[in-house]
Amino acid sequence: MSYRIAGIDVHKKMLAVVVSDVEIESEYQFERRMFSSNPEQLRSLAAWLVEQKAEEIVMESTAQY
């Protein structure tokens, strides 16, 4: 059964995002994208995560954001 998870590395002006299916038994496949932190790009990020069928999303801030 497929289980897709996304990881977001939060920077001041951009977000680096990776999505992968963690239930596969072979080598992991990663989908990578970078988004700006402006409202339009954040909406694009949300739409992309829905399109990718991400079931869980985790974030890491690299500073005090």
KALIN-V387402 format. One record per residue. SS is DSSP state (H for helix, E for strand, - for the rest). BURIAL is I if it has 9 or more other ideal C-beta (glycine too) atoms within 8 Angstrom, else O. Layout:
# KALIN-V387402
ss->[SS SS]
burial->[BURIAL BURIAL]
This chain:
# KALIN-V387402
ss->[- - - E E E E E E E - - - E E E E E E E E - - - - - - - - E E E E E E E - - H H H H H H H H H H H H H - - - - E E E E E E - - - -]
burial->[O O I I I I I I I I I O O I I I I I I I I O O O O O O O O O O O O O I O I O O O I I O I I O O I I O O I O I O O I O O O O O O O O]
